[in-house]
Amino acid sequence: MKKHISILIILLSMVSFAQVKDTLGTEVINIVKPYTPTVSDAFKIKSSPEIDSSAIGSKKQIEYSIFSIPVASTFTPAKGKAKVLKVNPSPPVYDNYISAGFGNFTTPGVELFAHGNTTRYNDFGLFFDYISSKGGINDVVLDNDYFDTNLDLFYKQDQRDFNWQLNSGFRMQKYNWYGLAEHINYSQNLLDGIDEEIRYTDIYLGGKIDYKDSFFKGATVESNLFADGKGSTEAHFLAQPKIEFPIASEYINADMRIEFLKGQFASDYMNVDNINYTFFTAGFSPSLEILRNNLTVNLGVHLLYSSGSGSDNKNKGYYYPNVNASYKLIDEVLTVYAGVTGGLHQNTFKGFANENPYVSPTLTIKRTDEQYNGFFGLKGKLASNIAYNFKASYKNERDKPLYKLNQSKTDGAIPTTHGYQIGNSFNVLYDTISTISAFGEVTIDLSKQLKLGGNFEFNQYDTKNEAEAWNLPRLKASAFVNYNNDNWFAGADLFYVGKRKDQLVINVPLSFTVTNIIIGDYVDLNFNGGYKFNEKLTVFGKVNNVLSSDYQKYTNFYVQGLQVFGGLTYKFDF
């Protein structure tokens, strides 16, 4: 043991001496790194193994046996059940309804729509509506009651390659020439002998046909017989076929027009002679639509030939441009559009009476030659729920119709032959008029339930022969708001019509006077609403002329004041 301790002391002493001396010596450092093979390290196999190819793919026979041991089990699998999704049932849809109501001024109203079918490929039914009023306009001494009733029958049929529809019905209306001139002092004897009633009857038959895969796309046909109970009758026929055929990679659309109008008035306004008129018009309007990315161009023309007799009508050919284009500057946000169009418009006694029922049965019927109508506009959406459309236009029309008061053939005491000759009816005059127009509209969908919007139209008229554009306002505007939810619905409409001008001529023996008239502007505010008790029964109400304005719709023809109307609507099915 002592020997080992002595050797350990000697070794420690040598190490300590070496550290103090600090002399340099030779050292060997071994660096080890992973082996990286190279191509030169490879060697060629001297021999290839021998493989018995017959053994490849052979299956080795395996012998086995199953030793079954019965095991008791109490597990019984349950029968699977399909998961049922909870879906709210769709509310039933009722296609038929009847609506009835009553309002002040003794105003009953009824509306009915009913239809059915014998197969899935046809449909037939009827629409009927009726409204009347006993009148009661403030300070009106003549009868001012009215009624309007309409019945329309239809039949639709779907075939393999086309479908067609027939319509037939009639409309009856009653009005009165109650608008006495404020500048004439009528005697009671004169008023007692006035027959102010006017009735209109319209019987019509029409139809349409649409082809699915054919160059002949379809046609519409309309025919009607219109009369007024004063010896005036008018027959009108209009057919409008449409064809489409390809040229290269584009399509040519062509609208055709065949129109016939024949009518007569028992007497002219001066009781000198009757009035007869006849018109025939044939038209062909081809157009080519070109689609290029965001650009849409429609190149077309209207070609017409028209012949007629009476009212200085001439046999003549007409042609008008029909060109328009639109370009999407920003998709769905801003679209610019422009174009130039024109056309020959057939005026009718029925059309005038529907627009102004207080015309006299002594009219001159002409066609309106719209020589050109150039327009430029912007439309799109300011947001996903705000749509707009603004348009400016300039057009020139030859023989544009204007409503103007007929001459009064009485000074208030002299009796007249007819009840429309005392300054209480309208004539139709024609003039060449140039019109500069500005139009704008905005609609806003605040939600699925609430929508509102409005529009305005400004017109500047330049007449050639007449002193004024009689009874045409320069400014018209309207606004609306509608609200709907599952049960409640409500709405409001506001209309504004600017000032108009007219002229009263009193032409009696030894006297001839002319009075210019300015018809004031007016605002008409209307409300409507209702409540749905269920899918079948609804109660509704309407309040018209809320401001109770005694405005004139036409010269001297005042309207009823505040009008309240309410009723029930019942939907049903067969």
C-alpha positions in Angstrom: 0.0 0.0 0.0 2.8 2.4 0.8 4.4 1.5 -2.5 1.3 2.6 -4.4 1.0 5.9 -2.5 4.6 6.7 -3.3 4.1 6.1 -7.0 1.0 8.4 -7.0 2.9 11.2 -5.3 5.8 11.0 -7.8 3.3 11.2 -10.8 1.5 14.3 -9.3 4.8 16.0 -8.8 5.8 15.4 -12.4 2.6 16.9 -13.7 2.9 20.0 -11.5 6.5 20.5 -12.7 5.4 20.3 -16.3 2.8 23.0 -15.9 5.2 25.4 -14.3 7.8 24.8 -17.0 5.3 25.5 -19.8 7.3 24.2 -22.7 5.9 23.4 -26.2 5.6 19.9 -27.3 4.4 17.9 -30.4 0.8 16.9 -30.4 -1.3 14.7 -32.8 -4.9 15.7 -33.6 -7.2 13.1 -35.2 -10.2 14.5 -37.2 -13.0 12.1 -37.9 -15.8 12.9 -40.5 -18.6 10.9 -42.0 -17.8 8.8 -45.0 -18.8 10.3 -48.4 -18.7 7.9 -51.3 -17.5 8.8 -54.7 -17.9 7.2 -58.2 -14.3 6.0 -58.1 -15.1 4.0 -54.9 -17.6 1.8 -56.8 -16.6 -1.5 -58.1 -18.2 -3.7 -60.8 -20.0 -6.9 -59.8 -18.0 -9.8 -61.1 -21.0 -12.2 -61.3 -24.8 -12.2 -61.3 -27.0 -14.3 -59.1 -28.9 -17.2 -60.7 -32.7 -16.9 -60.1 -35.3 -19.6 -60.8 -38.0 -17.6 -62.7 -40.4 -20.5 -62.5 -40.8 -20.0 -58.8 -41.8 -16.3 -59.2 -45.5 -15.7 -58.8 -46.3 -19.2 -57.5 -48.5 -19.5 -54.5 -47.5 -21.5 -51.5 -50.0 -24.0 -50.4 -51.2 -23.2 -46.8 -53.2 -25.6 -44.8 -55.3 -24.4 -41.9 -58.4 -25.3 -40.0 -60.9 -23.4 -37.8 -61.7 -24.5 -34.3 -65.0 -22.9 -33.3 -65.8 -22.5 -29.6 -69.3 -21.2 -28.8 -69.4 -18.2 -26.6 -72.5 -16.9 -24.8 -73.5 -13.3 -25.7 -76.3 -11.0 -24.5 -75.6 -8.3 -27.1 -78.6 -7.4 -29.4 -77.9 -4.8 -32.2 -80.5 -2.0 -32.3 -82.2 -1.2 -35.5 -80.9 2.0 -37.1 -83.2 5.1 -37.5 -82.8 7.9 -40.0 -82.2 11.3 -38.6 -85.2 13.6 -39.3 -84.4 17.2 -40.2 -86.8 19.8 -38.9 -88.1 21.9 -41.8 -90.6 24.6 -41.4 -93.6 23.9 -43.7 -94.1 26.3 -46.6 -97.1 28.4 -46.3 -99.9 27.5 -48.7 -100.3 29.5 -51.9 -103.7 30.6 -52.9 -104.0 31.8 -56.5 -107.5 33.1 -56.4 -108.9 36.0 -54.4 -111.9 38.3 -54.0 -111.6 41.7 -52.5 -114.4 44.0 -51.5 -114.5 47.4 -49.8 -116.4 50.6 -49.3 -115.4 54.3 -48.9 -116.8 57.7 -48.4 -118.5 59.5 -51.3 -120.5 56.3 -51.4 -117.7 54.4 -53.1 -118.1 50.6 -53.3 -115.4 48.5 -54.9 -115.1 44.8 -55.8 -112.2 42.8 -57.4 -112.1 39.1 -58.3 -109.5 36.8 -59.8 -110.1 33.1 -60.3 -108.5 30.5 -62.5 -108.1 26.7 -63.0 -106.9 24.1 -65.3 -107.9 20.6 -66.7 -104.3 19.5 -67.3 -100.8 20.7 -66.3 -100.4 22.3 -69.7 -103.4 24.7 -69.7 -104.8 27.5 -67.6 -108.0 29.5 -67.9 -109.7 32.1 -65.7 -111.1 35.6 -65.3 -110.4 38.9 -63.8 -113.2 41.3 -62.8 -113.1 44.7 -61.0 -115.7 47.4 -60.3 -115.6 50.7 -58.6 -118.1 53.6 -58.5 -118.8 56.8 -56.6 -121.9 59.0 -56.1 -119.7 62.1 -56.5 -120.0 64.9 -54.0 -117.2 67.2 -55.1 -117.4 70.6 -53.4 -119.2 73.4 -55.2 -119.9 71.3 -58.3 -123.5 71.7 -59.5 -123.6 69.1 -62.2 -123.6 65.3 -61.7 -120.1 64.1 -61.0 -120.7 60.5 -60.2 -118.7 57.8 -62.1 -118.2 54.0 -62.4 -115.6 51.8 -64.0 -116.0 48.1 -64.5 -113.9 45.6 -66.4 -114.1 41.9 -67.2 -111.2 39.9 -68.7 -111.3 36.2 -69.7 -108.2 34.3 -70.7 -107.0 30.8 -71.8 -103.4 29.6 -71.9 -102.0 26.5 -73.5 -98.5 25.1 -73.5 -97.4 22.9 -76.4 -94.1 21.1 -77.1 -92.6 23.8 -79.3 -94.8 26.8 -78.6 -97.4 28.2 -76.2 -100.3 30.5 -76.9 -102.9 32.6 -75.1 -106.3 34.2 -75.8 -107.8 37.2 -74.1 -111.3 38.6 -74.4 -113.4 40.9 -72.4 -115.1 44.3 -72.1 -114.9 47.5 -70.2 -117.6 50.0 -69.3 -117.1 53.5 -67.9 -119.4 56.4 -67.0 -118.2 60.0 -66.4 -119.7 63.5 -66.6 -118.7 66.8 -68.2 -119.1 68.6 -64.8 -116.3 71.1 -65.2 -118.1 74.4 -65.6 -116.0 77.4 -66.6 -115.4 79.9 -63.8 -115.6 82.8 -66.2 -119.2 82.1 -67.3 -122.3 82.8 -65.2 -124.6 79.9 -66.1 -128.3 80.3 -65.7 -130.2 77.6 -63.9 -132.5 77.1 -66.9 -129.4 76.3 -69.0 -127.9 73.9 -66.4 -131.3 72.1 -66.0 -131.2 71.3 -69.7 -127.7 70.0 -69.8 -127.0 66.3 -70.5 -123.5 66.0 -69.0 -123.3 62.2 -69.0 -120.8 60.3 -71.1 -120.4 56.5 -71.3 -117.6 54.5 -72.9 -117.8 50.8 -73.9 -114.8 48.8 -75.1 -115.1 45.2 -76.4 -111.8 43.5 -77.1 -110.3 40.2 -78.4 -106.6 39.4 -78.6 -103.9 36.8 -78.1 -100.3 35.9 -78.4 -98.1 33.0 -79.5 -94.5 32.3 -78.5 -92.2 29.7 -80.3 -89.3 28.1 -78.5 -86.9 26.9 -81.2 -87.8 28.7 -84.4 -86.8 31.7 -86.5 -90.4 32.8 -86.0 -90.3 33.9 -82.3 -94.0 34.7 -82.0 -96.7 37.4 -82.4 -99.2 39.4 -80.6 -102.7 40.4 -81.9 -105.1 43.0 -80.5 -108.5 44.1 -81.7 -111.2 46.2 -80.1 -114.4 48.0 -80.8 -114.8 51.3 -78.8 -117.9 53.4 -78.6 -119.2 56.3 -76.5 -123.0 56.2 -76.7 -123.0 59.5 -78.6 -122.8 58.0 -82.0 -119.0 57.6 -82.0 -117.4 54.2 -82.9 -113.9 53.1 -83.5 -112.4 49.7 -84.7 -108.8 49.0 -84.1 -106.6 46.0 -85.2 -102.9 45.6 -84.4 -100.7 42.6 -85.2 -97.0 42.5 -84.3 -95.0 39.4 -85.4 -91.4 38.9 -84.5 -88.6 36.9 -86.2 -85.0 36.2 -85.5 -82.3 34.7 -87.9 -78.5 34.4 -87.6 -75.9 36.2 -89.7 -72.4 35.0 -89.0 -72.0 34.9 -85.2 -74.7 37.6 -84.6 -78.5 37.6 -84.7 -80.9 39.8 -86.6 -84.2 40.6 -84.8 -87.0 42.0 -86.8 -90.3 43.3 -85.5 -93.2 43.7 -87.9 -96.3 45.8 -87.5 -99.7 45.6 -89.3 -102.2 48.2 -88.0 -105.7 49.2 -89.1 -107.9 51.9 -87.6 -111.3 53.0 -88.7 -113.7 55.3 -86.8 -116.4 58.0 -87.0 -117.9 60.8 -84.9 -121.6 61.6 -85.4 -120.9 65.3 -85.6 -118.1 67.9 -85.5 -118.1 70.5 -82.8 -119.9 73.1 -84.9 -122.7 70.6 -85.8 -121.9 70.9 -89.5 -120.8 67.4 -90.6 -119.8 64.1 -89.2 -116.1 63.0 -89.0 -114.7 59.9 -90.5 -111.1 58.6 -90.5 -109.3 55.5 -91.7 -105.6 54.5 -91.3 -103.5 51.6 -92.4 -99.8 51.1 -91.4 -97.3 48.4 -92.2 -93.9 48.4 -90.6 -90.6 46.4 -90.6 -88.0 47.1 -87.9 -84.8 45.0 -88.2 -82.1 45.4 -85.6 -78.6 43.9 -84.9 -77.4 43.5 -81.3 -73.6 43.4 -80.9 -72.1 42.3 -77.5 -68.4 43.0 -76.9 -67.2 42.6 -73.3 -68.8 45.6 -71.5 -70.2 47.1 -74.7 -73.7 46.5 -76.0 -74.7 48.1 -79.3 -78.1 47.8 -81.0 -78.2 48.9 -84.7 -81.6 49.2 -86.1 -84.1 51.1 -88.2 -87.9 51.6 -88.4 -89.4 51.3 -91.9 -93.1 52.1 -92.3 -95.7 52.9 -94.9 -98.9 54.5 -93.8 -102.1 55.4 -95.7 -105.2 57.2 -94.5 -108.2 59.3 -95.2 -109.7 62.2 -93.4 -107.9 64.9 -91.2 -105.5 65.8 -94.0 -103.8 62.4 -93.8 -101.5 61.4 -96.7 -100.1 58.1 -98.0 -96.4 58.2 -97.2 -93.4 56.2 -96.3 -91.4 56.8 -93.1 -88.0 55.7 -91.8 -86.5 56.4 -88.4 -83.3 55.5 -86.6 -83.3 52.9 -83.9 -79.7 53.0 -82.5 -78.7 52.7 -78.9 -75.5 51.6 -77.0 -74.5 51.1 -73.4 -71.1 50.6 -71.8 -70.3 49.4 -68.3 -67.6 51.7 -67.0 -67.7 50.0 -63.5 -69.6 46.7 -63.3 -73.0 47.2 -61.6 -71.9 50.7 -60.4 -71.9 52.9 -63.5 -73.3 52.2 -67.0 -73.3 54.9 -69.7 -76.0 54.7 -72.4 -77.1 56.7 -75.3 -79.1 56.4 -78.5 -81.3 57.9 -81.2 -84.8 56.6 -81.9 -88.0 57.7 -83.6 -91.4 56.3 -84.7 -94.9 56.8 -86.1 -97.5 56.6 -83.3 -101.1 56.0 -84.1 -103.4 58.1 -81.9 -106.9 56.7 -81.2 -110.2 57.9 -79.7 -109.9 55.2 -77.1 -106.4 56.3 -76.1 -107.5 59.9 -75.7 -110.6 58.9 -73.7 -108.6 56.7 -71.3 -106.1 59.5 -70.7 -108.7 62.3 -70.5 -112.3 61.1 -70.2 -113.6 64.6 -70.6 -112.8 65.0 -74.3 -115.7 65.7 -76.6 -116.9 63.2 -79.3 -115.8 65.6 -82.0 -112.0 64.9 -82.3 -109.6 65.0 -85.2 -107.5 61.9 -85.2 -104.0 62.0 -86.6 -100.7 60.1 -86.3 -97.8 61.6 -84.4 -94.5 61.6 -86.3 -91.7 61.4 -83.7 -88.9 62.4 -86.1 -86.1 61.8 -83.7 -85.4 61.3 -80.0 -81.8 61.5 -78.9 -80.9 60.6 -75.3 -78.0 60.2 -73.0 -78.0 58.7 -69.5 -76.2 57.2 -66.6 -77.5 54.2 -64.5 -76.2 51.8 -61.9 -75.9 51.2 -58.2 -74.3 53.5 -55.6 -74.4 50.5 -53.3 -75.8 47.0 -53.4 -79.2 48.5 -52.3 -79.2 51.9 -54.0 -80.1 52.0 -57.7 -80.2 55.2 -59.8 -81.0 56.3 -63.4 -80.5 59.7 -64.9 -81.3 60.7 -68.5 -81.4 63.8 -70.7 -83.1 63.8 -74.0 -84.1 66.0 -76.9 -86.8 65.1 -79.4 -88.9 66.6 -82.1 -92.5 65.6 -82.8 -94.8 66.5 -85.6 -98.5 66.5 -84.8 -98.1 66.0 -81.1 -101.5 66.0 -79.4 -102.5 68.7 -76.9 -105.6 69.0 -74.8 -107.3 72.3 -74.8 -110.8 73.5 -73.7 -113.4 73.6 -76.4 -115.0 76.9 -77.3 -118.0 77.7 -75.2 -121.1 78.2 -77.4 -122.9 79.9 -74.7 -122.5 83.0 -72.5 -124.4 81.3 -69.7 -127.9 82.0 -71.1 -127.9 80.8 -74.7 -128.9 77.1 -74.9 -126.7 74.6 -76.7 -127.3 71.5 -78.7 -125.0 69.2 -76.7 -124.0 69.0 -73.1 -120.3 69.3 -73.9 -120.6 72.7 -75.7 -120.6 75.0 -72.7 -116.8 75.2 -72.1 -116.8 72.0 -70.1 -115.0 69.6 -72.5 -111.7 69.2 -74.3 -110.6 69.2 -77.9 -107.3 67.7 -79.2 -105.0 70.1 -81.1 -101.8 69.1 -82.9 -98.6 71.0 -83.2 -94.9 70.5 -84.0 -93.1 70.5 -80.7 -89.5 70.2 -79.7 -88.9 69.0 -76.1 -85.8 69.1 -73.9 -86.2 66.6 -71.0 -84.4 65.7 -67.9 -85.3 62.6 -65.9 -84.0 61.0 -62.7 -85.0 58.2 -60.4 -83.5 56.6 -57.3 -84.7 53.5 -55.4 -83.4 52.3 -52.1 -83.9 48.9 -50.5 -83.3 49.7 -46.8 -84.1 46.1 -45.9 -86.1 43.2 -47.3 -89.2 44.8 -45.7 -88.6 48.5 -46.3 -88.2 50.1 -49.8 -88.4 53.7 -50.9 -87.7 55.8 -54.0 -88.6 58.7 -56.1 -88.3 60.3 -59.5 -88.7 63.6 -61.3 -89.2 64.7 -64.9 -88.6 68.2 -66.3 -89.7 69.2 -69.8 -89.1 72.4 -71.7 -91.5 72.7 -74.7 -91.0 74.7 -77.8 -94.2 74.9 -79.9 -94.4 75.9 -83.6 -97.9 77.2 -84.0 -99.7 77.1 -80.6 -99.0 79.8 -78.0 -98.4 77.2 -75.3 -98.1 73.5 -74.8 -101.6 73.3 -73.5 -102.2 71.3 -70.3 -98.6 70.0 -70.2 -96.7 70.6 -66.9 -93.0 71.4 -67.0 -92.3 69.5 -63.8 -93.6 66.3 -62.4 -92.3 64.3 -59.4 -93.3 61.4 -57.3 -92.0 59.5 -54.2 -93.0 56.2 -52.5 -92.2 54.1 -49.5 -93.4 50.5 -48.9 -93.1 48.3 -45.9 -94.0 44.6 -45.7 -93.5 42.0 -43.0 -95.2 38.6 -42.3 -98.4 40.3 -41.1 -98.3 44.0 -41.6 -97.9 46.1 -44.8 -98.1 49.8 -45.4 -97.1 52.3 -48.0 -97.3 56.0 -49.0 -97.2 57.8 -52.4 -96.6 61.4 -53.1 -97.2 63.1 -56.4 -96.4 66.6 -57.5 -97.6 68.2 -60.8 -96.5 71.7 -61.8 -98.5 74.5 -63.3 -100.3 74.2 -66.6 -101.8 76.6 -69.0 -105.1 76.6 -70.9 -107.4 79.0 -72.7 -111.1 79.6 -72.7 -112.8 81.0 -75.8 -116.4 82.2 -75.6 -117.9 82.3 -79.1 -121.4 83.5 -79.3 -123.3 85.8 -81.7 -121.9 89.3 -81.5 -119.3 88.3 -78.9 -115.9 86.6 -79.0 -113.8 86.6 -75.9 -110.5 84.8 -75.1 -109.4 84.2 -71.5 -106.0 82.7 -70.6 -106.0 80.3 -67.7 -103.2 79.2 -65.3 -104.0 75.9 -63.6 -102.2 75.7 -60.2 -99.7 73.0 -59.2 -100.8 70.4 -56.7 -99.5 67.8 -54.3 -101.4 64.5 -53.8 -100.5 62.4 -50.8 -101.9 58.9 -50.4 -101.5 56.2 -47.7 -102.4 52.5 -47.8 -101.9 49.6 -45.4 -103.3 46.4 -44.0 -103.0 43.4 -41.8 -102.8 39.7 -42.7 -104.8 37.6 -40.2 -103.6 34.4 -42.0 -102.8 33.2 -45.5 -106.4 33.6 -46.6 -107.8 36.7 -44.9 -106.4 40.3 -45.1 -107.9 43.6 -44.0 -106.8 46.7 -45.9 -107.3 50.4 -46.0 -106.6 53.4 -48.3 -106.5 57.1 -47.6 -106.2 59.3 -50.8 -105.7 63.0 -51.1 -104.7 63.2 -47.5 -104.0 66.9 -47.8 -107.6 67.3 -48.9 -106.5 69.5 -51.8 -109.2 70.7 -54.1 -106.9 70.6 -57.1 -107.8 70.4 -60.8 -106.8 67.3 -62.6 -107.8 69.1 -65.8 -109.1 72.6 -66.3 -112.2 73.2 -64.2 -112.4 69.5 -63.3 -111.8 69.4 -59.5 -111.3 66.2 -57.7 -112.8 64.7 -54.5 -111.3 65.8 -51.2 -110.1 63.4 -48.5 -111.0 59.8 -49.6 -111.1 56.9 -47.2 -111.6 53.3 -48.5 -111.4 50.0 -46.6 -112.2 46.4 -47.0 -111.3 42.7 -46.9 -109.4 40.4 -49.2 -110.1 36.6 -49.1 -107.8 34.2 -50.9 -109.0 30.7 -51.9 -108.2 27.7 -54.0 -110.4 25.2 -55.8 
